[in-house]
Amino acid sequence: MPKYVLWGSYCDNALEKRTPYREAHLKGLKTQKDRGILQALGPTVDNTRVFGIYQAEDKAAVQQLIEADPYWQNGIWTDYAVYEWNQVF
């Protein structure tokens, strides 16, 4: 199954603004992880960007997961790009 890389951006003051959505966000990520779709996800140290690795049928499936996430729906993630990844190592 193909792998995909997510790069996205956080809104200003994301650490404060995410609070009402954090529990639902983490629950959804855990479900994706348990299903083997989400391989890794997290912010950069400065909390301005998000990076993730997904294993899914296609790019559209990854985009659907991202756009269903409470962080996307509530403006915590402000933009994103998904790229099919050729994992060499």
Gaussian input, Z-matrix of N, CA and C with variables (Angstrom, degrees):
# hf/3-21g

backbone

0 1
 N
 C     1     B1
 C     2     B2     1     A1
 N     3     B3     2     A2     1     D1
 C     4     B4     3     A3     2     D2
 C     5     B5     4     A4     3     D3
 N     6     B6     5     A5     4     D4
 C     7     B7     6     A6     5     D5
 C     8     B8     7     A7     6     D6
 N     9     B9     8     A8     7     D7
 C    10    B10     9     A9     8     D8
 C    11    B11    10    A10     9     D9
 N    12    B12    11    A11    10    D10
 C    13    B13    12    A12    11    D11
 C    14    B14    13    A13    12    D12
 N    15    B15    14    A14    13    D13
 C    16    B16    15    A15    14    D14
 C    17    B17    16    A16    15    D15
 N    18    B18    17    A17    16    D16
 C    19    B19    18    A18    17    D17
 C    20    B20    19    A19    18    D18
 N    21    B21    20    A20    19    D19
 C    22    B22    21    A21    20    D20
 C    23    B23    22    A22    21    D21
 N    24    B24    23    A23    22    D22
 C    25    B25    24    A24    23    D23
 C    26    B26    25    A25    24    D24
 N    27    B27    26    A26    25    D25
 C    28    B28    27    A27    26    D26
 C    29    B29    28    A28    27    D27
 N    30    B30    29    A29    28    D28
 C    31    B31    30    A30    29    D29
 C    32    B32    31    A31    30    D30
 N    33    B33    32    A32    31    D31
 C    34    B34    33    A33    32    D32
 C    35    B35    34    A34    33    D33
 N    36    B36    35    A35    34    D34
 C    37    B37    36    A36    35    D35
 C    38    B38    37    A37    36    D36
 N    39    B39    38    A38    37    D37
 C    40    B40    39    A39    38    D38
 C    41    B41    40    A40    39    D39
 N    42    B42    41    A41    40    D40
 C    43    B43    42    A42    41    D41
 C    44    B44    43    A43    42    D42
 N    45    B45    44    A44    43    D43
 C    46    B46    45    A45    44    D44
 C    47    B47    46    A46    45    D45
 N    48    B48    47    A47    46    D46
 C    49    B49    48    A48    47    D47
 C    50    B50    49    A49    48    D48
 N    51    B51    50    A50    49    D49
 C    52    B52    51    A51    50    D50
 C    53    B53    52    A52    51    D51
 N    54    B54    53    A53    52    D52
 C    55    B55    54    A54    53    D53
 C    56    B56    55    A55    54    D54
 N    57    B57    56    A56    55    D55
 C    58    B58    57    A57    56    D56
 C    59    B59    58    A58    57    D57
 N    60    B60    59    A59    58    D58
 C    61    B61    60    A60    59    D59
 C    62    B62    61    A61    60    D60
 N    63    B63    62    A62    61    D61
 C    64    B64    63    A63    62    D62
 C    65    B65    64    A64    63    D63
 N    66    B66    65    A65    64    D64
 C    67    B67    66    A66    65    D65
 C    68    B68    67    A67    66    D66
 N    69    B69    68    A68    67    D67
 C    70    B70    69    A69    68    D68
 C    71    B71    70    A70    69    D69
 N    72    B72    71    A71    70    D70
 C    73    B73    72    A72    71    D71
 C    74    B74    73    A73    72    D72
 N    75    B75    74    A74    73    D73
 C    76    B76    75    A75    74    D74
 C    77    B77    76    A76    75    D75
 N    78    B78    77    A77    76    D76
 C    79    B79    78    A78    77    D77
 C    80    B80    79    A79    78    D78
 N    81    B81    80    A80    79    D79
 C    82    B82    81    A81    80    D80
 C    83    B83    82    A82    81    D81
 N    84    B84    83    A83    82    D82
 C    85    B85    84    A84    83    D83
 C    86    B86    85    A85    84    D84
 N    87    B87    86    A86    85    D85
 C    88    B88    87    A87    86    D86
 C    89    B89    88    A88    87    D87
 N    90    B90    89    A89    88    D88
 C    91    B91    90    A90    89    D89
 C    92    B92    91    A91    90    D90
 N    93    B93    92    A92    91    D91
 C    94    B94    93    A93    92    D92
 C    95    B95    94    A94    93    D93
 N    96    B96    95    A95    94    D94
 C    97    B97    96    A96    95    D95
 C    98    B98    97    A97    96    D96
 N    99    B99    98    A98    97    D97
 C   100   B100    99    A99    98    D98
 C   101   B101   100   A100    99    D99
 N   102   B102   101   A101   100   D100
 C   103   B103   102   A102   101   D101
 C   104   B104   103   A103   102   D102
 N   105   B105   104   A104   103   D103
 C   106   B106   105   A105   104   D104
 C   107   B107   106   A106   105   D105
 N   108   B108   107   A107   106   D106
 C   109   B109   108   A108   107   D107
 C   110   B110   109   A109   108   D108
 N   111   B111   110   A110   109   D109
 C   112   B112   111   A111   110   D110
 C   113   B113   112   A112   111   D111
 N   114   B114   113   A113   112   D112
 C   115   B115   114   A114   113   D113
 C   116   B116   115   A115   114   D114
 N   117   B117   116   A116   115   D115
 C   118   B118   117   A117   116   D116
 C   119   B119   118   A118   117   D117
 N   120   B120   119   A119   118   D118
 C   121   B121   120   A120   119   D119
 C   122   B122   121   A121   120   D120
 N   123   B123   122   A122   121   D121
 C   124   B124   123   A123   122   D122
 C   125   B125   124   A124   123   D123
 N   126   B126   125   A125   124   D124
 C   127   B127   126   A126   125   D125
 C   128   B128   127   A127   126   D126
 N   129   B129   128   A128   127   D127
 C   130   B130   129   A129   128   D128
 C   131   B131   130   A130   129   D129
 N   132   B132   131   A131   130   D130
 C   133   B133   132   A132   131   D131
 C   134   B134   133   A133   132   D132
 N   135   B135   134   A134   133   D133
 C   136   B136   135   A135   134   D134
 C   137   B137   136   A136   135   D135
 N   138   B138   137   A137   136   D136
 C   139   B139   138   A138   137   D137
 C   140   B140   139   A139   138   D138
 N   141   B141   140   A140   139   D139
 C   142   B142   141   A141   140   D140
 C   143   B143   142   A142   141   D141
 N   144   B144   143   A143   142   D142
 C   145   B145   144   A144   143   D143
 C   146   B146   145   A145   144   D144
 N   147   B147   146   A146   145   D145
 C   148   B148   147   A147   146   D146
 C   149   B149   148   A148   147   D147
 N   150   B150   149   A149   148   D148
 C   151   B151   150   A150   149   D149
 C   152   B152   151   A151   150   D150
 N   153   B153   152   A152   151   D151
 C   154   B154   153   A153   152   D152
 C   155   B155   154   A154   153   D153
 N   156   B156   155   A155   154   D154
 C   157   B157   156   A156   155   D155
 C   158   B158   157   A157   156   D156
 N   159   B159   158   A158   157   D157
 C   160   B160   159   A159   158   D158
 C   161   B161   160   A160   159   D159
 N   162   B162   161   A161   160   D160
 C   163   B163   162   A162   161   D161
 C   164   B164   163   A163   162   D162
 N   165   B165   164   A164   163   D163
 C   166   B166   165   A165   164   D164
 C   167   B167   166   A166   165   D165
 N   168   B168   167   A167   166   D166
 C   169   B169   168   A168   167   D167
 C   170   B170   169   A169   168   D168
 N   171   B171   170   A170   169   D169
 C   172   B172   171   A171   170   D170
 C   173   B173   172   A172   171   D171
 N   174   B174   173   A173   172   D172
 C   175   B175   174   A174   173   D173
 C   176   B176   175   A175   174   D174
 N   177   B177   176   A176   175   D175
 C   178   B178   177   A177   176   D176
 C   179   B179   178   A178   177   D177
 N   180   B180   179   A179   178   D178
 C   181   B181   180   A180   179   D179
 C   182   B182   181   A181   180   D180
 N   183   B183   182   A182   181   D181
 C   184   B184   183   A183   182   D182
 C   185   B185   184   A184   183   D183
 N   186   B186   185   A185   184   D184
 C   187   B187   186   A186   185   D185
 C   188   B188   187   A187   186   D186
 N   189   B189   188   A188   187   D187
 C   190   B190   189   A189   188   D188
 C   191   B191   190   A190   189   D189
 N   192   B192   191   A191   190   D190
 C   193   B193   192   A192   191   D191
 C   194   B194   193   A193   192   D192
 N   195   B195   194   A194   193   D193
 C   196   B196   195   A195   194   D194
 C   197   B197   196   A196   195   D195
 N   198   B198   197   A197   196   D196
 C   199   B199   198   A198   197   D197
 C   200   B200   199   A199   198   D198
 N   201   B201   200   A200   199   D199
 C   202   B202   201   A201   200   D200
 C   203   B203   202   A202   201   D201
 N   204   B204   203   A203   202   D202
 C   205   B205   204   A204   203   D203
 C   206   B206   205   A205   204   D204
 N   207   B207   206   A206   205   D205
 C   208   B208   207   A207   206   D206
 C   209   B209   208   A208   207   D207
 N   210   B210   209   A209   208   D208
 C   211   B211   210   A210   209   D209
 C   212   B212   211   A211   210   D210
 N   213   B213   212   A212   211   D211
 C   214   B214   213   A213   212   D212
 C   215   B215   214   A214   213   D213
 N   216   B216   215   A215   214   D214
 C   217   B217   216   A216   215   D215
 C   218   B218   217   A217   216   D216
 N   219   B219   218   A218   217   D217
 C   220   B220   219   A219   218   D218
 C   221   B221   220   A220   219   D219
 N   222   B222   221   A221   220   D220
 C   223   B223   222   A222   221   D221
 C   224   B224   223   A223   222   D222
 N   225   B225   224   A224   223   D223
 C   226   B226   225   A225   224   D224
 C   227   B227   226   A226   225   D225
 N   228   B228   227   A227   226   D226
 C   229   B229   228   A228   227   D227
 C   230   B230   229   A229   228   D228
 N   231   B231   230   A230   229   D229
 C   232   B232   231   A231   230   D230
 C   233   B233   232   A232   231   D231
 N   234   B234   233   A233   232   D232
 C   235   B235   234   A234   233   D233
 C   236   B236   235   A235   234   D234
 N   237   B237   236   A236   235   D235
 C   238   B238   237   A237   236   D236
 C   239   B239   238   A238   237   D237
 N   240   B240   239   A239   238   D238
 C   241   B241   240   A240   239   D239
 C   242   B242   241   A241   240   D240
 N   243   B243   242   A242   241   D241
 C   244   B244   243   A243   242   D242
 C   245   B245   244   A244   243   D243
 N   246   B246   245   A245   244   D244
 C   247   B247   246   A246   245   D245
 C   248   B248   247   A247   246   D246
 N   249   B249   248   A248   247   D247
 C   250   B250   249   A249   248   D248
 C   251   B251   250   A250   249   D249
 N   252   B252   251   A251   250   D250
 C   253   B253   252   A252   251   D251
 C   254   B254   253   A253   252   D252
 N   255   B255   254   A254   253   D253
 C   256   B256   255   A255   254   D254
 C   257   B257   256   A256   255   D255
 N   258   B258   257   A257   256   D256
 C   259   B259   258   A258   257   D257
 C   260   B260   259   A259   258   D258
 N   261   B261   260   A260   259   D259
 C   262   B262   261   A261   260   D260
 C   263   B263   262   A262   261   D261
 N   264   B264   263   A263   262   D262
 C   265   B265   264   A264   263   D263
 C   266   B266   265   A265   264   D264

   B1=1.4500
   B2=1.5333
   B3=1.3229
   B4=1.4670
   B5=1.5307
   B6=1.3284
   B7=1.4623
   B8=1.5195
   B9=1.3211
   B10=1.4603
   B11=1.5201
   B12=1.3209
   B13=1.4587
   B14=1.5246
   B15=1.3137
   B16=1.4659
   B17=1.5190
   B18=1.3194
   B19=1.4646
   B20=1.5080
   B21=1.3235
   B22=1.4543
   B23=1.5049
   B24=1.3205
   B25=1.4653
   B26=1.5243
   B27=1.3244
   B28=1.4608
   B29=1.5214
   B30=1.3153
   B31=1.4584
   B32=1.5306
   B33=1.3122
   B34=1.4629
   B35=1.5264
   B36=1.3118
   B37=1.4703
   B38=1.5284
   B39=1.3200
   B40=1.4715
   B41=1.5171
   B42=1.3311
   B43=1.4654
   B44=1.5263
   B45=1.3119
   B46=1.4661
   B47=1.5280
   B48=1.3175
   B49=1.4620
   B50=1.5233
   B51=1.3290
   B52=1.4603
   B53=1.5287
   B54=1.3152
   B55=1.4653
   B56=1.5252
   B57=1.3415
   B58=1.4746
   B59=1.5325
   B60=1.3226
   B61=1.4661
   B62=1.5234
   B63=1.3150
   B64=1.4597
   B65=1.5323
   B66=1.3058
   B67=1.4655
   B68=1.5294
   B69=1.3274
   B70=1.4669
   B71=1.5304
   B72=1.3278
   B73=1.4666
   B74=1.5268
   B75=1.3264
   B76=1.4646
   B77=1.5259
   B78=1.3185
   B79=1.4628
   B80=1.5240
   B81=1.3221
   B82=1.4580
   B83=1.5184
   B84=1.3430
   B85=1.4593
   B86=1.5297
   B87=1.3268
   B88=1.4620
   B89=1.5272
   B90=1.3068
   B91=1.4698
   B92=1.5234
   B93=1.3307
   B94=1.4626
   B95=1.5277
   B96=1.3201
   B97=1.4753
   B98=1.5333
   B99=1.3268
   B100=1.4635
   B101=1.5310
   B102=1.3196
   B103=1.4681
   B104=1.5307
   B105=1.3332
   B106=1.4608
   B107=1.5140
   B108=1.3120
   B109=1.4636
   B110=1.5253
   B111=1.3109
   B112=1.4652
   B113=1.5190
   B114=1.3113
   B115=1.4607
   B116=1.5314
   B117=1.3208
   B118=1.4697
   B119=1.5182
   B120=1.3371
   B121=1.4536
   B122=1.5177
   B123=1.3171
   B124=1.4500
   B125=1.5165
   B126=1.3322
   B127=1.4535
   B128=1.5244
   B129=1.3136
   B130=1.4595
   B131=1.5331
   B132=1.3063
   B133=1.4654
   B134=1.5285
   B135=1.3204
   B136=1.4687
   B137=1.5372
   B138=1.3174
   B139=1.4725
   B140=1.5248
   B141=1.3269
   B142=1.4623
   B143=1.5235
   B144=1.3319
   B145=1.4642
   B146=1.5256
   B147=1.3203
   B148=1.4561
   B149=1.5242
   B150=1.3200
   B151=1.4552
   B152=1.5216
   B153=1.3239
   B154=1.4492
   B155=1.5097
   B156=1.3223
   B157=1.4539
   B158=1.5253
   B159=1.3117
   B160=1.4600
   B161=1.5150
   B162=1.3288
   B163=1.4594
   B164=1.5206
   B165=1.3346
   B166=1.4612
   B167=1.5270
   B168=1.3155
   B169=1.4647
   B170=1.5281
   B171=1.3518
   B172=1.4541
   B173=1.5302
   B174=1.3199
   B175=1.4607
   B176=1.5282
   B177=1.3210
   B178=1.4597
   B179=1.5292
   B180=1.3238
   B181=1.4679
   B182=1.5206
   B183=1.3260
   B184=1.4627
   B185=1.5298
   B186=1.3218
   B187=1.4600
   B188=1.5227
   B189=1.3154
   B190=1.4606
   B191=1.5368
   B192=1.3248
   B193=1.4702
   B194=1.5286
   B195=1.3065
   B196=1.4655
   B197=1.5307
   B198=1.3152
   B199=1.4630
   B200=1.5286
   B201=1.3320
   B202=1.4662
   B203=1.5209
   B204=1.3325
   B205=1.4655
   B206=1.5383
   B207=1.3339
   B208=1.4623
   B209=1.5340
   B210=1.3175
   B211=1.4693
   B212=1.5269
   B213=1.3173
   B214=1.4654
   B215=1.5240
   B216=1.3062
   B217=1.4610
   B218=1.5198
   B219=1.3268
   B220=1.4674
   B221=1.5179
   B222=1.3299
   B223=1.4541
   B224=1.5167
   B225=1.3223
   B226=1.4690
   B227=1.5286
   B228=1.3191
   B229=1.4667
   B230=1.5194
   B231=1.3160
   B232=1.4646
   B233=1.5200
   B234=1.3073
   B235=1.4589
   B236=1.5135
   B237=1.3085
   B238=1.4630
   B239=1.5191
   B240=1.3170
   B241=1.4617
   B242=1.5272
   B243=1.3219
   B244=1.4625
   B245=1.5221
   B246=1.3341
   B247=1.4577
   B248=1.5201
   B249=1.3329
   B250=1.4556
   B251=1.5256
   B252=1.3199
   B253=1.4630
   B254=1.5178
   B255=1.3015
   B256=1.4462
   B257=1.5263
   B258=1.3147
   B259=1.4550
   B260=1.5343
   B261=1.3154
   B262=1.4550
   B263=1.5124
   B264=1.3047
   B265=1.4708
   B266=1.5078
   A1=108.28
   A2=118.02
   A3=121.00
   A4=112.94
   A5=114.33
   A6=121.25
   A7=108.77
   A8=114.97
   A9=122.37
   A10=109.48
   A11=114.34
   A12=121.86
   A13=108.11
   A14=115.47
   A15=123.01
   A16=108.98
   A17=117.23
   A18=123.45
   A19=106.31
   A20=117.18
   A21=121.21
   A22=111.10
   A23=115.05
   A24=121.72
   A25=110.49
   A26=114.52
   A27=121.72
   A28=110.02
   A29=116.04
   A30=121.54
   A31=109.42
   A32=116.42
   A33=120.60
   A34=108.67
   A35=116.45
   A36=122.68
   A37=113.05
   A38=116.05
   A39=121.06
   A40=112.40
   A41=117.63
   A42=119.33
   A43=111.48
   A44=117.42
   A45=120.82
   A46=111.15
   A47=116.35
   A48=121.31
   A49=113.08
   A50=118.04
   A51=120.26
   A52=113.41
   A53=117.80
   A54=122.58
   A55=114.13
   A56=120.44
   A57=118.53
   A58=114.25
   A59=117.50
   A60=121.54
   A61=113.28
   A62=116.88
   A63=121.15
   A64=113.03
   A65=118.16
   A66=120.79
   A67=111.14
   A68=117.04
   A69=120.47
   A70=110.84
   A71=116.72
   A72=122.06
   A73=110.48
   A74=116.73
   A75=120.74
   A76=112.01
   A77=117.22
   A78=120.80
   A79=110.31
   A80=117.06
   A81=120.84
   A82=112.26
   A83=116.58
   A84=120.40
   A85=110.71
   A86=116.89
   A87=120.11
   A88=110.75
   A89=116.63
   A90=120.45
   A91=110.78
   A92=116.70
   A93=120.82
   A94=111.02
   A95=116.31
   A96=121.41
   A97=110.10
   A98=116.35
   A99=121.07
   A100=111.83
   A101=117.60
   A102=122.24
   A103=111.91
   A104=117.44
   A105=121.33
   A106=114.40
   A107=117.42
   A108=121.40
   A109=110.67
   A110=116.60
   A111=121.59
   A112=109.39
   A113=116.26
   A114=121.84
   A115=110.94
   A116=117.13
   A117=122.31
   A118=108.09
   A119=116.69
   A120=120.67
   A121=108.67
   A122=116.95
   A123=120.15
   A124=111.84
   A125=115.40
   A126=120.91
   A127=112.03
   A128=114.78
   A129=119.26
   A130=107.42
   A131=116.73
   A132=121.32
   A133=111.85
   A134=117.35
   A135=119.74
   A136=112.87
   A137=116.94
   A138=123.37
   A139=113.86
   A140=116.95
   A141=120.08
   A142=112.22
   A143=117.83
   A144=122.45
   A145=109.56
   A146=115.94
   A147=122.38
   A148=107.68
   A149=115.86
   A150=123.12
   A151=107.96
   A152=116.38
   A153=119.48
   A154=112.03
   A155=115.85
   A156=123.05
   A157=107.32
   A158=115.12
   A159=122.66
   A160=109.69
   A161=115.92
   A162=122.47
   A163=105.49
   A164=116.06
   A165=119.90
   A166=110.75
   A167=115.03
   A168=121.23
   A169=111.77
   A170=116.12
   A171=119.85
   A172=110.01
   A173=115.02
   A174=121.82
   A175=111.51
   A176=116.78
   A177=120.96
   A178=111.74
   A179=117.49
   A180=121.19
   A181=110.68
   A182=117.14
   A183=121.05
   A184=109.90
   A185=117.16
   A186=120.65
   A187=111.33
   A188=116.55
   A189=120.59
   A190=110.73
   A191=117.08
   A192=120.78
   A193=110.71
   A194=116.42
   A195=120.88
   A196=110.12
   A197=116.06
   A198=120.02
   A199=113.03
   A200=117.65
   A201=121.67
   A202=112.20
   A203=116.98
   A204=121.47
   A205=110.47
   A206=117.45
   A207=120.32
   A208=113.83
   A209=117.64
   A210=119.06
   A211=110.79
   A212=117.86
   A213=120.57
   A214=109.94
   A215=116.49
   A216=120.98
   A217=113.27
   A218=117.31
   A219=120.96
   A220=113.31
   A221=117.30
   A222=121.31
   A223=116.26
   A224=118.38
   A225=120.61
   A226=108.37
   A227=116.85
   A228=121.35
   A229=105.94
   A230=116.97
   A231=120.05
   A232=113.67
   A233=118.20
   A234=122.34
   A235=108.29
   A236=115.54
   A237=119.05
   A238=110.00
   A239=114.42
   A240=122.57
   A241=107.20
   A242=115.98
   A243=122.32
   A244=107.47
   A245=115.16
   A246=121.62
   A247=109.28
   A248=116.91
   A249=118.88
   A250=107.48
   A251=116.19
   A252=122.17
   A253=110.03
   A254=116.36
   A255=123.17
   A256=107.53
   A257=117.39
   A258=121.47
   A259=109.51
   A260=116.21
   A261=121.50
   A262=110.57
   A263=117.84
   A264=122.93
   A265=109.83
   D1=139.11
   D2=-177.61
   D3=-66.34
   D4=154.99
   D5=175.39
   D6=-111.71
   D7=150.49
   D8=-177.74
   D9=-134.10
   D10=145.72
   D11=177.26
   D12=-109.22
   D13=134.03
   D14=174.75
   D15=-106.37
   D16=132.07
   D17=166.01
   D18=-125.42
   D19=128.28
   D20=178.94
   D21=-142.92
   D22=174.94
   D23=179.98
   D24=-119.16
   D25=149.13
   D26=173.85
   D27=-97.86
   D28=154.41
   D29=174.11
   D30=-71.23
   D31=167.79
   D32=172.01
   D33=-64.15
   D34=145.60
   D35=179.52
   D36=56.89
   D37=37.11
   D38=-176.35
   D39=-59.60
   D40=-37.49
   D41=-177.95
   D42=-60.85
   D43=-34.50
   D44=178.12
   D45=-81.26
   D46=-45.12
   D47=-173.74
   D48=-70.26
   D49=-24.26
   D50=-176.33
   D51=-76.54
   D52=-17.50
   D53=-171.11
   D54=-46.85
   D55=-50.43
   D56=-177.52
   D57=-65.89
   D58=-17.25
   D59=-173.76
   D60=-110.09
   D61=-5.95
   D62=-170.56
   D63=-62.64
   D64=-44.69
   D65=-177.93
   D66=-61.57
   D67=-46.79
   D68=179.27
   D69=-65.52
   D70=-37.92
   D71=177.64
   D72=-59.93
   D73=-50.81
   D74=-178.13
   D75=-66.24
   D76=-36.41
   D77=177.80
   D78=-62.63
   D79=-44.12
   D80=178.44
   D81=-63.69
   D82=-41.20
   D83=178.76
   D84=-63.92
   D85=-39.82
   D86=178.96
   D87=-63.04
   D88=-40.71
   D89=177.62
   D90=-61.76
   D91=-44.00
   D92=177.85
   D93=-63.01
   D94=-41.03
   D95=178.77
   D96=-64.07
   D97=-46.31
   D98=179.95
   D99=-61.71
   D100=-30.74
   D101=179.44
   D102=-83.85
   D103=-4.18
   D104=178.32
   D105=83.00
   D106=9.20
   D107=-179.23
   D108=-84.50
   D109=-50.56
   D110=-179.38
   D111=-86.59
   D112=121.07
   D113=179.52
   D114=-93.34
   D115=-39.96
   D116=-179.45
   D117=-163.02
   D118=149.43
   D119=176.29
   D120=-161.39
   D121=141.46
   D122=175.39
   D123=176.71
   D124=168.80
   D125=-179.34
   D126=-85.31
   D127=159.49
   D128=167.99
   D129=-70.34
   D130=161.92
   D131=-175.72
   D132=-57.77
   D133=-33.27
   D134=-179.43
   D135=-85.49
   D136=4.69
   D137=177.57
   D138=56.93
   D139=34.80
   D140=176.94
   D141=-107.04
   D142=-22.63
   D143=-176.61
   D144=-130.88
   D145=154.38
   D146=174.22
   D147=-120.08
   D148=140.84
   D149=179.55
   D150=-127.08
   D151=137.90
   D152=177.70
   D153=-148.08
   D154=157.10
   D155=174.82
   D156=-126.19
   D157=126.75
   D158=-179.43
   D159=-121.82
   D160=152.79
   D161=170.72
   D162=-123.79
   D163=112.96
   D164=-172.69
   D165=-147.91
   D166=168.93
   D167=179.86
   D168=-59.75
   D169=-41.91
   D170=-177.98
   D171=-161.02
   D172=173.18
   D173=-178.08
   D174=-61.61
   D175=-37.67
   D176=-179.79
   D177=-60.28
   D178=-36.38
   D179=178.42
   D180=-64.77
   D181=-40.22
   D182=178.05
   D183=-66.68
   D184=-44.91
   D185=179.05
   D186=-60.50
   D187=-37.82
   D188=178.89
   D189=-64.08
   D190=-41.54
   D191=178.25
   D192=-64.18
   D193=-43.79
   D194=-179.31
   D195=-62.54
   D196=-46.73
   D197=-175.68
   D198=-73.82
   D199=-14.84
   D200=174.28
   D201=-88.75
   D202=-9.86
   D203=-177.81
   D204=-72.42
   D205=138.12
   D206=178.54
   D207=-57.50
   D208=-28.96
   D209=178.45
   D210=-67.65
   D211=-36.93
   D212=176.96
   D213=-72.80
   D214=-47.28
   D215=-175.61
   D216=-64.18
   D217=-23.09
   D218=-177.58
   D219=-113.33
   D220=16.44
   D221=171.59
   D222=77.51
   D223=13.85
   D224=176.19
   D225=-75.32
   D226=-43.80
   D227=167.65
   D228=-91.24
   D229=127.65
   D230=-173.34
   D231=-102.90
   D232=-22.22
   D233=174.07
   D234=-160.62
   D235=164.04
   D236=177.89
   D237=-158.23
   D238=160.65
   D239=172.40
   D240=-138.99
   D241=142.15
   D242=179.01
   D243=-120.84
   D244=133.13
   D245=-179.50
   D246=-127.44
   D247=136.26
   D248=172.19
   D249=-68.03
   D250=137.27
   D251=-170.77
   D252=-114.55
   D253=132.66
   D254=174.92
   D255=-100.16
   D256=90.23
   D257=-177.84
   D258=-72.54
   D259=117.32
   D260=179.70
   D261=-92.21
   D262=-43.75
   D263=177.34
   D264=-123.57

